[in-house]
Amino acid sequence: QLRTHPVEKKTHIVSHQHGMTVTKTLHEGEADPQCWNFSYSQDEVRGLLPEGASLLLLRVLARRWAVPPGLIFPAINTEGHLCTSSY
């Protein structure tokens, strides 16, 4: 029998004049929360495609039955790191 093991993950993103700050928090069971911070400049996040916008874009592309070649956007992965999202 397994005991409950609560896990709480939070990602907080703040946009500011110099760019963007991502704070990722992980709280497992009774342990102290772990926290990581990542900062990105305006140039790095230019054209950033947040998760909700990505879903909307996927719906539009599916409706049109077409994907423009080389469609790539900067995105933030589940770890809070900057990555690319290509279609």
N, C-alpha and C positions, 0 to 999 in steps of 0.2 A: 504494500500500500504506500502510495506517495503522499507526502505532506504538501500542503500548498506552499508555493514559493513565489510570492508576488514580485513582479518585475515591472518597473515603470520607466519608460523611455520618453524623453522630451527633447525636441529640437526647437530652439528659439532663434529666429532670424530677425536682425535689425538692420535696416538700411539707413545709412547716414551720408553726410556730404563727402566723406572720404572713401566710401565704398559700402561694405557689408560685413557684419559680424555674425557668426553662427556659434551658438552655445548649445552643446549637446550634453544632456544629463542622463545618467543611468543610476537607478536605485534598485538594488536587488535585495529582497528580504530585509533582514535586520542590519545589513552592512551600511556603512556610511556612503552617501551618494558620491559617484564619480562624475567629474565635470571636465569637459574639453572645450576650448575656445579656438575658433579659426577666424582669421580676418582676411578679407579680400579687397583689393583696390577697385576703384570705379572701372578701370580698363579691364580687369579680370572678369567682372560681372556684367559688362555691357552685353545686352541681348539675352540676359539670363531668362530661362524658361522655367517658372515655378511649376510644381506638380499639377496644380489645378489647370493652368494654362496648357500644359502638355496634354492633359486629357481632352480639353476642348479642341486643341489642334488635331489630335488623332481622330476625333469625330468628324471634323470638317474634311480632313483628308480622305477618310473612309467614304463620306457622302459623295465626294467628287471622283472617287475611284482613281486618284492620281496623287503621286508624290513627286514634287520637284526634285531633280537630281542634286545631290550634295546638300541636303537640308540638315544642317547641324547647328545645335544651340548649346551654350553652356548651361549646366544644370548642377544641382547639389544632390549628391547621393545620400543613402541612408546613414552613412557614417559622418556626414556633415562636410565632406570634401567636395571641392569643385571637380566636375567631370564634364563629359560631353554627352549629349543626347542626340543621336542621329536617327533619321527616319528613312 
